C-alpha cells in the first residue's frame, strides 16, 4: 500500500463498499462486497495502487 493510502475512506453500503479519495470526494470507486477480500489483497500486494484514485481525480479536475 502506498503512503497515499491514508487519504482514502471506505464506506460499506449494502452490497458494495465505496472507496472515496479525501481530496476529491466526488470520485468514488465501488467494490462489490463479494470482491472486498480480493480487492484488499490486491491493494496489499501492490497489484492495485490506491494512488490511481488520486491520478483519476486530477484528470477529472484538469
C-alpha positions in Angstrom: 0.0 0.0 0.0 1.4 3.4 -0.8 1.8 6.2 1.7 -1.1 8.0 0.0 -3.4 5.2 1.0 -4.3 7.1 4.2 -6.1 9.7 2.1 -9.0 7.3 1.2 -12.1 6.4 3.2 -14.2 3.2 2.8 -17.9 3.1 3.4 -19.9 -0.1 3.5 -23.2 0.3 1.6 -25.5 -2.8 1.5 -24.0 -4.8 -1.4 -20.8 -2.8 -2.0 -18.0 -0.8 -0.4 -17.3 2.7 -1.6 -13.7 3.9 -1.6 -13.6 7.7 -1.6 -10.5 9.8 -2.1 -10.5 12.6 0.6 -9.0 15.2 -1.8 -11.9 14.6 -4.3 -15.0 13.2 -2.6 -16.9 13.2 -5.9 -14.6 10.4 -7.1 -15.9 7.1 -5.8 -14.7 3.6 -6.5 -17.4 0.9 -5.8 -16.2 -2.5 -4.9 -18.8 -5.3 -4.6 -18.7 -6.8 -1.1 -18.2 -10.3 -2.5 -14.9 -8.9 -4.0 -13.7 -7.0 -0.9 -11.3 -9.6 0.3 -9.7 -10.0 -3.2 -9.6 -6.2 -3.5 -7.8 -5.6 -0.2 -5.4 -8.4 -1.1 -4.6 -6.7 -4.4 -4.0 -3.4 -2.7 -1.7 -5.0 -0.1 0.3 -6.8 -2.8 0.6 -3.7 -4.9 -1.5 -5.1 -7.8 -3.9 -2.2 -7.3 -2.4 1.1 -6.5 -4.7 3.5 -4.5 -2.7 6.3 -6.0 -4.7 5.6 -9.1 -7.7 7.2 -7.4 -5.7 10.4 -6.9 -4.5 10.5 -10.5 -8.1 9.9 -11.7 -9.2 12.8 -9.6 -6.6 15.1 -11.0 -7.6 14.1 -14.6 -11.2 15.0 -13.9 -10.3 18.4 -12.5 -7.9 19.3 -15.3 
